[in-house]
Amino acid sequence: MEVIDLECVKEVAEKWGLRYVVLHGSQAKGYAKEFSDVDLAIKVGRELNFVERGRLYGEMEECVSGKLDLSFLDDWNPILAWEVLTNGKVIYARDLNEVIEDKVKAIVEVCDLEPLLKLSYKENKRALARLSGKGVES
């Protein structure tokens, strides 16, 4: 069996009415090792309760060899969405336009966060320098 059974993923995605499924992480980037997990991000398009999420996870787990790391893009995190949709590989989509729209939304939101991320980085660098007893450049 390959690392991912794409036909199985398609069957599970269609059964659950998923919007799309994206492979990301080391498997998508081509540097997976023998024991690397399989990172999948999915967009369901509706609210799932804890039990439903567990069932969906179990069904998707049957489609991969090894450990599955499943992320739900419905729990919107722009940084995760940006990473997944920019560097991942879409392996199932009901409508590619929705994937593109979500990618654009993630890029815009991450760009909006850039000044805050830079400030946070700078402040963390200063705090680490103070803790280590060394000065720091601005």
N, CA, C and O of each residue as an XYZ file, in Angstrom:
552
protein
N       0.844     -1.194      0.000
C       0.000      0.000      0.000
C       0.879      1.244      0.000
O       1.895      1.306      0.692
N       0.475      2.214     -0.775
C       1.143      3.509     -0.751
C       0.882      4.151      0.611
O       0.088      3.648      1.406
N       1.552      5.253      0.860
C       1.352      5.960      2.128
C      -0.102      6.424      2.251
O      -0.677      6.411      3.340
N      -0.685      6.834      1.124
C      -2.074      7.301      1.120
C      -2.831      6.584      0.011
O      -2.386      6.552     -1.137
N      -3.964      6.017      0.358
C      -4.857      5.405     -0.624
C      -5.827      6.501     -1.076
O      -6.811      6.790     -0.394
N      -5.540      7.102     -2.224
C      -6.330      8.245     -2.696
C      -7.789      7.884     -2.961
O      -8.681      8.700     -2.731
N      -8.032      6.681     -3.435
C      -9.414      6.257     -3.678
C     -10.178      6.164     -2.359
O     -11.347      6.542     -2.282
N      -9.519      5.666     -1.341
C     -10.123      5.588     -0.006
C     -10.436      6.989      0.522
O     -11.519      7.228      1.056
N      -9.484      7.914      0.370
C      -9.701      9.303      0.810
C     -10.912      9.892      0.092
O     -11.750     10.548      0.711
N     -10.997      9.656     -1.209
C     -12.128     10.172     -1.994
C     -13.451      9.600     -1.478
O     -14.431     10.332     -1.331
N     -13.478      8.295     -1.203
C     -14.704      7.661     -0.702
C     -15.124      8.253      0.642
O     -16.298      8.556      0.852
N     -14.168      8.413      1.543
C     -14.474      8.986      2.862
C     -14.935     10.435      2.700
O     -15.912     10.855      3.321
N     -14.230     11.192      1.866
C     -14.581     12.602      1.647
C     -15.993     12.734      1.091
O     -16.756     13.594      1.531
N     -16.340     11.897      0.137
C     -17.682     11.966     -0.449
C     -18.747     11.505      0.543
O     -19.829     12.088      0.609
N     -18.447     10.466      1.309
C     -19.391      9.973      2.317
C     -19.722     11.065      3.331
O     -20.880     11.237      3.710
N     -18.694     11.805      3.771
C     -18.874     12.839      4.785
C     -19.222     14.202      4.188
O     -19.497     15.145      4.930
N     -19.214     14.319      2.876
C     -19.513     15.601      2.237
C     -18.438     16.647      2.459
O     -18.735     17.839      2.550
N     -17.175     16.202      2.547
C     -16.078     17.145      2.782
C     -15.923     18.094      1.606
O     -16.195     17.734      0.461
N     -15.484     19.308      1.904
C     -15.247     20.306      0.859
C     -13.930     20.012      0.143
O     -13.871     20.007     -1.086
N     -12.859     19.764      0.935
C     -11.577     19.391      0.345
C     -10.667     18.742      1.373
O     -10.876     18.849      2.582
N      -9.631     18.053      0.846
C      -8.620     17.379      1.663
C      -7.260     17.750      1.095
O      -7.039     17.665     -0.113
N      -6.342     18.165      1.975
C      -5.004     18.585      1.542
C      -3.955     17.777      2.303
O      -3.996     17.676      3.530
N      -3.021     17.207      1.553
C      -1.851     16.559      2.136
C      -0.812     17.645      2.358
O      -0.534     18.432      1.453
N      -0.238     17.697      3.552
C       0.800     18.700      3.809
C       1.885     18.089      4.669
O       1.813     16.907      5.006
N       2.876     18.860      5.026
C       3.972     18.347      5.839
C       4.998     17.608      5.001
O       5.103     17.814      3.792
N       5.750     16.744      5.662
C       6.881     16.080      5.006
C       6.457     15.183      3.850
O       7.193     15.055      2.871
N       5.286     14.559      3.944
C       4.828     13.699      2.844
C       4.581     14.523      1.580
O       4.904     14.080      0.478
N       4.014     15.712      1.735
C       3.729     16.564      0.580
C       4.992     17.196      0.020
O       5.107     17.414     -1.187
N       5.938     17.490      0.904
C       7.159     18.178      0.479
C       8.230     17.217     -0.021
O       9.247     17.646     -0.566
N       8.003     15.913      0.165
C       8.924     14.929     -0.376
C      10.118     14.591      0.492
O      11.085     14.013     -0.004
N      10.084     14.931      1.770
C      11.211     14.576      2.629
C      10.778     13.699      3.811
O      11.389     13.732      4.879
N       9.727     12.926      3.603
C       9.254     12.029      4.651
C      10.246     10.896      4.873
O      10.887     10.413      3.938
N      10.354     10.494      6.101
C      11.190      9.355      6.489
C      10.283      8.133      6.676
O       9.063      8.217      6.534
N      10.903      7.011      6.994
C      10.161      5.757      7.133
C       9.016      5.864      8.143
O       7.935      5.320      7.914
N       9.246      6.558      9.250
C       8.236      6.626     10.300
C       7.532      7.980     10.366
O       6.934      8.312     11.389
N       7.595      8.760      9.299
C       6.907     10.056      9.271
C       5.395      9.848      9.310
O       4.868      8.889      8.745
N       4.713     10.765      9.990
C       3.258     10.684      9.996
C       2.710     11.248      8.693
O       3.449     11.798      7.876
N       1.420     11.104      8.517
C       0.736     11.638      7.344
C      -0.119     12.799      7.827
O      -1.032     12.615      8.631
N       0.182     14.002      7.330
C      -0.543     15.209      7.720
C      -1.626     15.500      6.693
O      -1.330     15.788      5.533
N      -2.872     15.426      7.120
C      -3.992     15.785      6.262
C      -4.755     16.929      6.918
O      -4.970     16.938      8.130
N      -5.156     17.886      6.101
C      -6.023     18.966      6.562
C      -7.306     18.868      5.754
O      -7.274     18.697      4.536
N      -8.428     18.978      6.439
C      -9.710     18.857      5.755
C     -10.590     20.057      6.062
O     -10.492     20.679      7.120
N     -11.448     20.356      5.106
C     -12.499     21.344      5.351
C     -13.818     20.604      5.212
O     -14.147     20.079      4.148
N     -14.557     20.572      6.294
C     -15.830     19.867      6.322
C     -16.937     20.766      5.773
O     -17.780     20.316      4.997
N     -16.931     22.024      6.174
C     -17.956     22.945      5.713
C     -19.176     23.007      6.613
O     -20.149     23.698      6.308
N     -19.121     22.280      7.726
C     -20.209     22.305      8.716
C     -19.619     21.899     10.062
O     -18.507     21.376     10.137
N     -20.372     22.145     11.107
C     -19.913     21.820     12.460
C     -20.017     20.316     12.703
O     -21.039     19.700     12.404
N     -18.956     19.737     13.244
C     -18.978     18.331     13.664
C     -18.786     18.277     15.173
O     -17.970     19.013     15.730
N     -19.539     17.403     15.831
C     -19.322     17.246     17.266
C     -18.117     16.337     17.500
O     -17.533     15.807     16.554
N     -17.758     16.165     18.757
C     -16.567     15.402     19.126
C     -16.628     13.965     18.607
O     -15.638     13.444     18.092
N     -17.777     13.335     18.741
C     -17.940     11.942     18.300
C     -17.806     11.850     16.784
O     -17.136     10.952     16.273
N     -18.435     12.769     16.066
C     -18.330     12.768     14.600
C     -16.882     12.968     14.156
O     -16.419     12.314     13.221
N     -16.175     13.867     14.823
C     -14.765     14.080     14.480
C     -13.957     12.800     14.695
O     -13.089     12.463     13.890
N     -14.248     12.101     15.775
C     -13.562     10.846     16.048
C     -13.844      9.791     14.992
O     -12.938      9.076     14.563
N     -15.088      9.697     14.578
C     -15.452      8.729     13.528
C     -14.777      9.077     12.208
O     -14.246      8.204     11.521
N     -14.802     10.353     11.863
C     -14.162     10.789     10.621
C     -12.666     10.514     10.671
O     -12.081     10.047      9.695
N     -12.054     10.805     11.806
C     -10.627     10.513     11.973
C     -10.368      9.019     11.751
O      -9.447      8.646     11.023
N     -11.174      8.179     12.373
C     -11.007      6.732     12.240
C     -11.116      6.263     10.802
O     -10.350      5.406     10.362
N     -12.064      6.822     10.073
C     -12.229      6.432      8.670
C     -11.062      6.919      7.817
O     -10.590      6.194      6.941
N     -10.597      8.134      8.064
C      -9.439      8.643      7.313
C      -8.172      7.864      7.668
O      -7.309      7.645      6.818
N      -8.073      7.452      8.918
C      -6.900      6.701      9.361
C      -6.765      5.388      8.584
O      -5.654      4.906      8.361
N      -7.899      4.816      8.176
C      -7.886      3.583      7.382
C      -7.296      3.816      5.989
O      -6.917      2.861      5.310
N      -7.218      5.066      5.567
C      -6.733      5.409      4.222
C      -5.228      5.656      4.165
O      -4.676      5.863      3.084
N      -4.572      5.636      5.302
C      -3.132      5.930      5.328
C      -2.378      4.807      6.020
O      -2.920      4.100      6.869
N      -1.127      4.662      5.641
C      -0.276      3.733      6.379
C       0.541      4.576      7.345
O       1.140      5.577      6.952
N       0.566      4.179      8.582
C       1.274      4.958      9.584
C       0.332      5.845     10.367
O      -0.889      5.707     10.291
N       0.922      6.760     11.123
C       0.173      7.662     12.004
C      -0.440      8.805     11.202
O       0.203      9.378     10.323
N      -1.683      9.127     11.516
C      -2.392     10.222     10.861
C      -2.441     11.428     11.787
O      -2.774     11.303     12.966
N      -2.108     12.597     11.246
C      -2.287     13.868     11.936
C      -3.334     14.622     11.127
O      -3.047     15.108     10.033
N      -4.549     14.721     11.663
C      -5.673     15.307     10.936
C      -6.023     16.665     11.523
O      -6.295     16.784     12.717
N      -6.013     17.693     10.672
C      -6.382     19.055     11.081
C      -7.697     19.432     10.415
O      -7.947     19.087      9.261
N      -8.526     20.142     11.157
C      -9.800     20.615     10.635
C      -9.668     22.098     10.315
O      -9.550     22.922     11.221
N      -9.687     22.437      9.038
C      -9.538     23.839      8.643
C     -10.776     24.662      8.984
O     -10.734     25.891      8.925
N     -11.862     24.010      9.336
C     -13.053     24.738      9.779
C     -12.778     25.488     11.088
O     -13.419     26.500     11.374
N     -11.828     24.988     11.877
C     -11.387     25.683     13.092
C     -10.356     26.717     12.648
O      -9.172     26.571     12.950
N     -10.770     27.718     11.964
C      -9.907     28.629     11.205
C      -8.739     29.163     12.016
O      -8.917     29.839     13.029
N      -7.565     28.848     11.554
C      -6.309     29.395     12.059
C      -5.565     29.866     10.814
O      -5.082     29.035     10.045
N      -5.461     31.177     10.594
C      -4.897     31.653      9.331
C      -3.472     31.189      9.069
O      -3.097     30.977      7.916
N      -2.669     31.029     10.118
C      -1.280     30.608      9.905
C      -1.238     29.146      9.463
O      -0.506     28.804      8.536
N      -2.016     28.283     10.116
C      -2.088     26.884      9.685
C      -2.663     26.794      8.274
O      -2.132     26.074      7.429
N      -3.743     27.521      8.022
C      -4.361     27.485      6.690
C      -3.382     27.963      5.624
O      -3.304     27.377      4.544
N      -2.638     29.019      5.921
C      -1.643     29.525      4.969
C      -0.600     28.452      4.675
O      -0.286     28.198      3.512
N      -0.062     27.822      5.712
C       0.955     26.774      5.530
C       0.401     25.610      4.711
O       1.039     25.154      3.762
N      -0.779     25.136      5.077
C      -1.393     23.985      4.405
C      -1.715     24.304      2.949
O      -1.371     23.536      2.050
N      -2.372     25.433      2.717
C      -2.853     25.742      1.369
C      -1.766     26.283      0.455
O      -1.913     26.239     -0.766
N      -0.678     26.791      1.023
C       0.428     27.286      0.209
C       1.400     26.172     -0.141
O       1.897     26.114     -1.266
N       1.678     25.287      0.809
C       2.702     24.260      0.604
C       2.158     22.846      0.455
O       2.912     21.924      0.144
N       0.868     22.664      0.671
C       0.285     21.330      0.591
C      -0.164     20.965     -0.816
O      -0.070     21.761     -1.751
N      -0.656     19.731     -0.935
C      -1.164     19.218     -2.207
C      -2.626     18.830     -2.020
O      -2.956     18.003     -1.170
N      -3.487     19.429     -2.812
C      -4.908     19.099     -2.754
C      -5.078     17.690     -3.324
O      -4.714     17.432     -4.472
N      -5.629     16.787     -2.523
C      -5.825     15.420     -3.010
C      -7.304     15.096     -3.227
O      -7.639     14.054     -3.791
N      -8.181     15.988     -2.780
C      -9.610     15.867     -3.061
C     -10.216     17.252     -2.915
O      -9.903     17.980     -1.973
N     -11.084     17.613     -3.851
C     -11.816     18.880     -3.736
C     -13.128     18.776     -4.497
O     -13.159     18.333     -5.645
N     -14.201     19.184     -3.851
C     -15.487     19.271     -4.558
C     -15.469     20.457     -5.498
O     -16.058     20.419     -6.578
N     -14.779     21.524     -5.076
C     -14.715     22.747     -5.878
C     -13.372     23.424     -5.613
O     -13.144     23.961     -4.530
N     -12.490     23.395     -6.607
C     -11.160     24.001     -6.436
C     -11.238     25.500     -6.172
O     -10.334     26.064     -5.555
N     -12.301     26.151     -6.629
C     -12.448     27.586     -6.359
C     -12.508     27.864     -4.858
O     -11.998     28.885     -4.397
N     -13.121     26.973     -4.102
C     -13.192     27.163     -2.651
C     -11.806     27.066     -2.022
O     -11.486     27.814     -1.098
N     -10.989     26.149     -2.521
C      -9.612     26.028     -2.034
C      -8.862     27.327     -2.304
O      -8.170     27.845     -1.428
N      -9.002     27.847     -3.510
C      -8.321     29.088     -3.893
C      -8.812     30.254     -3.036
O      -8.009     31.063     -2.572
N     -10.119     30.344     -2.826
C     -10.668     31.420     -1.994
C     -10.124     31.351     -0.567
O      -9.770     32.377      0.015
N     -10.057     30.149     -0.007
C      -9.524     29.997      1.352
C      -8.036     30.330      1.400
O      -7.555     30.899      2.380
N      -7.310     29.976      0.340
C      -5.880     30.300      0.280
C      -5.680     31.813      0.263
O      -4.831     32.337      0.985
N      -6.448     32.505     -0.549
C      -6.350     33.967     -0.620
C      -6.703     34.579      0.736
O      -6.015     35.485      1.206
N      -7.770     34.088      1.362
C      -8.174     34.588      2.686
C      -7.041     34.400      3.695
O      -6.745     35.306      4.474
N      -6.408     33.224      3.681
C      -5.311     32.947      4.617
C      -4.129     33.870      4.363
O      -3.545     34.401      5.307
N      -3.772     34.065      3.102
C      -2.646     34.943      2.758
C      -2.914     36.364      3.246
O      -2.041     36.991      3.845
N      -4.110     36.867      2.993
C      -4.466     38.226      3.416
C      -4.392     38.347      4.938
O      -3.854     39.325      5.458
N      -4.929     37.359      5.649
C      -4.920     37.428      7.109
C      -3.513     37.311      7.680
O      -3.190     37.984      8.659
N      -2.674     36.469      7.089
C      -1.289     36.353      7.559
C      -0.536     37.649      7.282
O       0.252     38.097      8.115
N      -0.771     38.254      6.123
C      -0.124     39.544      5.819
C      -0.562     40.614      6.814
O       0.242     41.456      7.215
N      -1.830     40.585      7.214
C      -2.317     41.527      8.220
C      -1.628     41.304      9.565
O      -1.457     42.245     10.340
N      -1.235     40.066      9.842
C      -0.574     39.732     11.103
C       0.918     40.043     11.094
O       1.543     40.078     12.153
N       1.500     40.270      9.916
C       2.955     40.413      9.805
C       3.544     41.444     10.767
O       4.519     41.124     11.446
N       3.007     42.669     10.863
C       3.607     43.632     11.803
C       3.579     43.129     13.250
O       4.536     43.329     13.998
N       2.490     42.483     13.637
C       2.381     41.942     14.989
C       3.385     40.810     15.205
O       4.007     40.726     16.264
N       3.546     39.946     14.211
C       4.504     38.844     14.320
C       5.933     39.368     14.429
O       6.734     38.839     15.200
N       6.253     40.408     13.659
C       7.596     41.002     13.725
C       7.846     41.613     15.105
O       8.920     41.440     15.681
N       6.857     42.322     15.624
C       6.980     42.926     16.949
C       7.155     41.842     18.012
O       8.002     41.965     18.896
N       6.361     40.795     17.924
C       6.461     39.689     18.873
C       7.837     39.038     18.805
O       8.425     38.728     19.841
N       8.353     38.827     17.603
C       9.684     38.247     17.426
C      10.741     39.130     18.080
O      11.622     38.643     18.789
N      10.642     40.438     17.830
C      11.615     41.392     18.366
C      11.580     41.393     19.898
O      12.627     41.384     20.545
N      10.379     41.404     20.470
C      10.241     41.407     21.928
C      10.731     40.093     22.533
O      11.367     40.098     23.587
N      10.446     38.989     21.888
C      10.935     37.692     22.381
C      12.452     37.629     22.325
O      13.083     37.077     23.226
N      13.036     38.181     21.286
C      14.495     38.208     21.146
C      15.108     39.029     22.284
O      16.116     38.634     22.870
N      14.492     40.172     22.590
C      14.978     41.011     23.694
C      14.860     40.279     25.031
O      15.782     40.319     25.846
N      13.742     39.621     25.253
C      13.537     38.896     26.512
C      14.561     37.780     26.667
O      15.099     37.581     27.756
N      14.832     37.059     25.605
C      15.840     35.994     25.660
C      17.225     36.560     25.933
O      18.014     35.967     26.668
N      17.513     37.704     25.338
C      18.814     38.339     25.564
C      18.952     38.764     27.023
O      20.014     38.593     27.621
N      17.875     39.320     27.603
C      17.915     39.715     29.014
C      18.113     38.492     29.904
O      18.884     38.534     30.862
N      17.426     37.418     29.588
C      17.543     36.198     30.389
C      18.935     35.590     30.308
O      19.425     35.012     31.278
N      19.559     35.723     29.163
C      20.898     35.142     29.005
C      21.986     36.102     29.470
O      23.161     35.737     29.512
N      21.596     37.341     29.824
C      22.563     38.321     30.302
C      23.336     39.007     29.196
O      24.341     39.667     29.458
N      22.881     38.861     27.970
C      23.551     39.497     26.837
C      22.694     40.646     26.327
O      21.470     40.638     26.462
N      23.347     41.614     25.750
C      22.628     42.703     25.097
C      22.048     42.208     23.786
O      22.353     41.105     23.333
N      21.226     43.019     23.195
C      20.622     42.643     21.917
C      20.540     43.867     21.026
O      20.330     44.988     21.489
N      20.709     43.623     19.740
C      20.570     44.711     18.770
C      19.097     44.933     18.490
O      18.303     43.993     18.542
N      18.730     46.163     18.196
C      17.326     46.475     17.901
C      16.913     45.937     16.572
O      15.763     46.110     16.167
